[in-house]
């Protein structure tokens, strides 16, 4: 099926619903183009300008490039681009606009954003995201402001031939003896503080820290200890030494361009240092460094690009088909976004299959995060194996 046909179907669903609604489409579908359709239609129908809201600066360029691809560049000067961090300026702006298009709306559901959406500044509103927010509050906010009018999952996109198929290999790794000892101690601390907080410890800890004056020092210390143990436990699994060793071996024995995702920026830098010929792209790097890294990767000068979260949204490299995930969250959305980096149709490789290898620490909280992150993924696309088996495959 032509992607253009399905994108038009999504746009018509928005029109039929009164031109206020959300498009929920798996990464790789081409949601930006649907947003362009909404902008162009509104600008043709009105003398008012349009607003496009995005979470990151580079997504502004993506939207403008899509307008050029569809030969709509004449409208670019009538579109005002803002990041979600600037919504307070828009709230105080007395002007009205023909349409509001919000990209990656799951990142734009904060209190200031909702205040903006509830104004009468916009005649039409289209919100775009890969999946509904997992947070119950944010999901309710999205349903209230712009309910979904079109939904298609990443697996449905694969079935319709809109994106390339993919395979996920989950590789259980072992902690070193020292790391196991650390993890055991920290996990015991986590259990201790969780017991102090009682039922629903996560919400209780949040409530205690938000209302310290209402709770005694013992409960405040329990909440602080609880969150500290969570951070320490995550740091141990994120920085597991065997992840670096296996990532290095994998990169050196695998052909093709590889996207590597670390758990935090420090570990992402460590991964890049261990893999020959790799470049780094994350939030702590300057724009000049990030632009150079992306350019080198796209041109083939560097075949390994290491990132943390900065590339989860908006990266379009059709000839990248291998992903190595070394740091996890429990969010299905993050997994969908990362897989989405690898399933763009490549005209030069019609038989492309995106390949994702995930390194996780077995018998740890990370294993639970992974299973939750894959909860919406087709089980037939997933294989579970061990670091020993992966090494045997590579040597």
Order of alpha helices (4+ residues) and beta strands (2+ residues): alpha-beta-alpha-beta-alpha-beta-alpha-beta-alpha-beta-alpha-beta-alpha-beta-alpha-alpha-alpha-alpha-beta-alpha-beta-alpha-beta-beta-alpha-beta-alpha-beta-alpha
